[in-house]
Amino acid sequence: MMPQRFRARAFARDTGGAAAVEFAIVSTAFLTFLFAIAYLGIIFFTDATLQWAVEKGSRLAAIDPAVTQTEIATAVNTYLTSANAPAASVSYTVTQSGTMKTAYILATFSKSYTVPMIRTFEITYSANASVPLGS
């Protein structure tokens, strides 16, 4: 049997599990960054989806100046539903400056995200567009 002092030295020189310990430390940071990148991609996609839906509504207003808020909201929410996004609250207003009419469309919705082992947070998305209306 080895004396106590020699066992301690042998233990200090042993590097048998060093790679596993290093991997445990580095992999935690790596996986955190990987999840952050994935969630940012999802967030940017959702924002772009809402903006695209509002632009589709603005095209509808540009083509048909007599369009109603209900028709604009239906067009926006139909596109959002096809992209698996929640329905948005849509406002549609028309203003007139001199002889020029301009349509303004604003859509907003909130979506919750749950990050594993961290927390759940909610983001409110908002997109707007304006388009001149023909006579």
KOLVEXTI-593825 format. One record per residue: residue in one letter; x, y, z of N, C-alpha, C in turn. Coordinates in steps of 0.1 Angstrom, whole numbers. Layout:
! KOLVEXTI-593825
{rec "A"; {X; Y; Z}; {X; Y; Z}; {X; Y; Z}} ...
***
This chain:
! KOLVEXTI-593825
{rec "M"; {8; -12; 0}; {0; 0; 0}; {9; 12; 0}} {rec "M"; {5; 23; -8}; {12; 35; -9}; {10; 44; 3}} {rec "P"; {20; 51; 7}; {18; 61; 18}; {9; 72; 13}} {rec "Q"; {2; 79; 22}; {-8; 89; 19}; {-2; 100; 10}} {rec "R"; {11; 104; 12}; {17; 115; 5}; {19; 111; -10}} {rec "F"; {23; 99; -13}; {25; 95; -26}; {11; 94; -34}} {rec "R"; {1; 90; -27}; {-12; 89; -34}; {-17; 103; -38}} {rec "A"; {-15; 113; -29}; {-19; 127; -33}; {-11; 132; -45}} {rec "R"; {2; 129; -46}; {10; 133; -57}; {5; 126; -70}} {rec "A"; {2; 114; -69}; {-2; 106; -81}; {-16; 112; -85}} {rec "F"; {-24; 115; -76}; {-37; 121; -79}; {-36; 134; -86}} {rec "A"; {-26; 143; -82}; {-24; 156; -87}; {-18; 155; -101}} {rec "R"; {-11; 145; -104}; {-5; 143; -118}; {-14; 136; -127}} {rec "D"; {-24; 130; -123}; {-34; 122; -131}; {-42; 132; -140}} {rec "T"; {-42; 130; -153}; {-50; 139; -162}; {-60; 131; -169}} {rec "G"; {-64; 120; -164}; {-74; 111; -170}; {-87; 117; -173}} {rec "G"; {-93; 125; -164}; {-106; 131; -167}; {-106; 145; -170}} {rec "A"; {-94; 151; -174}; {-93; 165; -177}; {-101; 169; -189}} {rec "A"; {-101; 161; -199}; {-109; 164; -211}; {-124; 164; -209}} {rec "A"; {-129; 155; -200}; {-143; 155; -197}; {-147; 168; -189}} {rec "V"; {-139; 172; -180}; {-141; 184; -172}; {-141; 196; -182}} {rec "E"; {-131; 197; -190}; {-130; 208; -200}; {-142; 209; -209}} {rec "F"; {-147; 197; -214}; {-158; 196; -223}; {-171; 201; -215}} {rec "A"; {-172; 197; -203}; {-184; 202; -195}; {-184; 217; -194}} {rec "I"; {-173; 223; -192}; {-173; 238; -190}; {-175; 244; -204}} {rec "V"; {-168; 240; -214}; {-170; 246; -227}; {-183; 244; -234}} {rec "S"; {-188; 232; -232}; {-201; 228; -239}; {-213; 236; -233}} {rec "T"; {-212; 240; -221}; {-223; 248; -215}; {-224; 262; -222}} {rec "A"; {-212; 268; -224}; {-212; 281; -231}; {-216; 279; -245}} {rec "F"; {-211; 269; -252}; {-214; 267; -266}; {-229; 264; -268}} {rec "L"; {-235; 256; -260}; {-249; 253; -261}; {-258; 266; -258}} {rec "T"; {-253; 274; -249}; {-260; 286; -246}; {-260; 296; -258}} {rec "F"; {-249; 297; -264}; {-248; 305; -277}; {-256; 299; -288}} {rec "L"; {-256; 286; -289}; {-263; 280; -300}; {-278; 282; -298}} {rec "F"; {-284; 281; -286}; {-298; 284; -283}; {-301; 298; -286}} {rec "A"; {-292; 307; -282}; {-294; 322; -284}; {-295; 325; -299}} {rec "I"; {-287; 319; -307}; {-287; 321; -321}; {-300; 316; -327}} {rec "A"; {-304; 304; -323}; {-317; 299; -328}; {-329; 307; -324}} {rec "Y"; {-329; 312; -312}; {-340; 320; -308}; {-340; 334; -315}} {rec "L"; {-329; 340; -317}; {-328; 352; -325}; {-333; 350; -339}} {rec "G"; {-330; 339; -345}; {-335; 336; -358}; {-350; 335; -358}} {rec "I"; {-356; 329; -348}; {-370; 328; -347}; {-377; 341; -345}} {rec "I"; {-371; 349; -337}; {-376; 363; -334}; {-375; 371; -347}} {rec "F"; {-364; 371; -354}; {-363; 379; -366}; {-373; 374; -377}} {rec "F"; {-375; 361; -378}; {-384; 356; -388}; {-398; 360; -385}} {rec "T"; {-402; 360; -372}; {-416; 364; -368}; {-418; 379; -371}} {rec "D"; {-408; 387; -368}; {-409; 402; -371}; {-410; 404; -387}} {rec "A"; {-402; 397; -394}; {-403; 398; -409}; {-417; 393; -414}} {rec "T"; {-422; 383; -408}; {-435; 378; -412}; {-446; 388; -410}} {rec "L"; {-446; 395; -398}; {-456; 405; -396}; {-454; 417; -405}} {rec "Q"; {-442; 421; -408}; {-439; 432; -418}; {-445; 428; -431}} {rec "W"; {-442; 416; -436}; {-447; 411; -449}; {-462; 411; -449}} {rec "A"; {-468; 407; -439}; {-483; 407; -438}; {-489; 421; -439}} {rec "V"; {-483; 430; -432}; {-487; 444; -433}; {-485; 450; -447}} {rec "E"; {-474; 446; -453}; {-472; 451; -467}; {-482; 445; -477}} {rec "K"; {-486; 433; -474}; {-497; 427; -483}; {-510; 435; -481}} {rec "G"; {-513; 439; -469}; {-525; 447; -466}; {-524; 461; -473}} {rec "S"; {-512; 466; -473}; {-510; 479; -480}; {-512; 478; -495}} {rec "R"; {-507; 467; -500}; {-510; 465; -515}; {-525; 464; -518}} {rec "L"; {-532; 458; -509}; {-546; 457; -511}; {-553; 471; -510}} {rec "A"; {-548; 479; -501}; {-553; 493; -500}; {-549; 501; -513}} {rec "A"; {-537; 499; -518}; {-533; 506; -530}; {-541; 503; -542}} {rec "I"; {-545; 490; -543}; {-553; 486; -555}; {-567; 490; -554}} {rec "D"; {-573; 489; -542}; {-587; 492; -540}; {-588; 503; -529}} {rec "P"; {-589; 516; -532}; {-591; 526; -522}; {-603; 525; -513}} {rec "A"; {-613; 517; -518}; {-626; 516; -510}; {-625; 504; -500}} {rec "V"; {-613; 498; -499}; {-612; 487; -490}; {-615; 491; -475}} {rec "T"; {-621; 481; -468}; {-624; 484; -454}; {-614; 479; -444}} {rec "Q"; {-615; 483; -432}; {-605; 478; -421}; {-607; 463; -420}} {rec "T"; {-619; 458; -421}; {-621; 444; -419}; {-614; 436; -430}} {rec "E"; {-615; 441; -442}; {-608; 434; -453}; {-593; 434; -452}} {rec "I"; {-588; 445; -447}; {-573; 446; -445}; {-569; 437; -433}} {rec "A"; {-577; 437; -422}; {-574; 428; -411}; {-574; 414; -415}} {rec "T"; {-584; 410; -423}; {-585; 396; -428}; {-573; 392; -436}} {rec "A"; {-569; 401; -445}; {-557; 398; -454}; {-545; 397; -445}} {rec "V"; {-543; 405; -436}; {-531; 405; -427}; {-531; 392; -419}} {rec "N"; {-542; 389; -412}; {-543; 377; -404}; {-543; 364; -411}} {rec "T"; {-548; 364; -424}; {-548; 352; -432}; {-533; 348; -435}} {rec "Y"; {-525; 359; -438}; {-511; 356; -441}; {-504; 351; -428}} {rec "L"; {-507; 358; -417}; {-500; 354; -404}; {-504; 340; -400}} {rec "T"; {-517; 336; -403}; {-521; 322; -400}; {-513; 312; -408}} {rec "S"; {-512; 315; -421}; {-504; 306; -430}; {-490; 305; -426}} {rec "A"; {-484; 315; -419}; {-470; 314; -415}; {-469; 309; -400}} {rec "N"; {-480; 304; -394}; {-481; 299; -381}; {-477; 310; -370}} {rec "A"; {-481; 322; -373}; {-479; 333; -363}; {-493; 336; -357}} {rec "P"; {-493; 342; -345}; {-506; 346; -339}; {-513; 357; -347}} {rec "A"; {-526; 358; -345}; {-534; 368; -352}; {-530; 382; -346}} {rec "A"; {-530; 392; -354}; {-526; 405; -350}; {-539; 414; -349}} {rec "S"; {-537; 424; -340}; {-548; 435; -340}; {-543; 445; -351}} {rec "V"; {-552; 448; -360}; {-549; 457; -371}; {-557; 469; -371}} {rec "S"; {-550; 481; -373}; {-557; 493; -374}; {-554; 499; -388}} {rec "Y"; {-565; 505; -394}; {-564; 510; -408}; {-570; 524; -408}} {rec "T"; {-562; 534; -411}; {-568; 547; -411}; {-564; 554; -425}} {rec "V"; {-572; 563; -429}; {-570; 570; -441}; {-570; 585; -438}} {rec "T"; {-559; 592; -441}; {-558; 607; -439}; {-557; 614; -452}} {rec "Q"; {-562; 626; -452}; {-561; 634; -465}; {-553; 647; -462}} {rec "S"; {-544; 649; -471}; {-536; 662; -470}; {-537; 669; -483}} {rec "G"; {-545; 679; -484}; {-548; 685; -497}; {-557; 676; -505}} {rec "T"; {-551; 672; -517}; {-558; 663; -525}; {-553; 649; -524}} {rec "M"; {-543; 647; -516}; {-536; 634; -515}; {-542; 626; -503}} {rec "K"; {-547; 614; -506}; {-551; 605; -495}; {-540; 595; -492}} {rec "T"; {-538; 592; -480}; {-527; 582; -476}; {-534; 572; -466}} {rec "A"; {-531; 559; -468}; {-536; 549; -459}; {-525; 545; -450}} {rec "Y"; {-528; 543; -437}; {-518; 539; -427}; {-523; 526; -421}} {rec "I"; {-515; 516; -421}; {-518; 503; -415}; {-508; 500; -404}} {rec "L"; {-514; 496; -393}; {-505; 492; -381}; {-511; 479; -376}} {rec "A"; {-501; 469; -374}; {-505; 456; -368}; {-496; 453; -357}} {rec "T"; {-501; 447; -346}; {-493; 443; -335}; {-498; 430; -329}} {rec "F"; {-489; 422; -324}; {-493; 410; -316}; {-481; 407; -307}} {rec "S"; {-485; 399; -297}; {-475; 395; -287}; {-473; 380; -288}} {rec "K"; {-461; 375; -285}; {-458; 361; -285}; {-448; 358; -274}} {rec "S"; {-451; 347; -267}; {-443; 342; -256}; {-432; 332; -261}} {rec "Y"; {-421; 333; -255}; {-410; 324; -258}; {-405; 318; -245}} {rec "T"; {-403; 305; -244}; {-397; 298; -232}; {-383; 293; -236}} {rec "V"; {-374; 299; -229}; {-360; 295; -231}; {-357; 284; -220}} {rec "P"; {-353; 272; -224}; {-351; 262; -215}; {-341; 265; -204}} {rec "M"; {-345; 263; -192}; {-337; 265; -180}; {-334; 279; -177}} {rec "I"; {-340; 289; -184}; {-338; 303; -181}; {-351; 309; -176}} {rec "R"; {-360; 313; -186}; {-373; 319; -182}; {-381; 320; -194}} {rec "T"; {-394; 324; -192}; {-403; 327; -203}; {-404; 342; -204}} {rec "F"; {-403; 347; -217}; {-405; 361; -219}; {-414; 364; -231}} {rec "E"; {-420; 376; -231}; {-430; 379; -241}; {-424; 391; -249}} {rec "I"; {-426; 390; -262}; {-422; 401; -271}; {-434; 406; -278}} {rec "T"; {-436; 419; -279}; {-446; 425; -287}; {-441; 430; -300}} {rec "Y"; {-446; 424; -311}; {-442; 428; -324}; {-451; 439; -330}} {rec "S"; {-446; 447; -337}; {-453; 458; -343}; {-448; 461; -357}} {rec "A"; {-457; 463; -367}; {-452; 467; -380}; {-462; 477; -386}} {rec "N"; {-458; 486; -394}; {-467; 496; -400}; {-462; 499; -414}} {rec "A"; {-472; 504; -422}; {-469; 507; -436}; {-479; 518; -440}} {rec "S"; {-474; 527; -449}; {-483; 537; -454}; {-482; 536; -469}} {rec "V"; {-493; 539; -476}; {-494; 539; -490}; {-503; 550; -495}} {rec "P"; {-499; 557; -506}; {-508; 567; -512}; {-520; 560; -519}} {rec "L"; {-532; 566; -517}; {-543; 560; -524}; {-547; 568; -536}} {rec "G"; {-551; 560; -546}; {-555; 567; -559}; {-569; 572; -557}} {rec "S"; {-573; 580; -567}; {-587; 586; -565}; {-598; 577; -570}} 
***
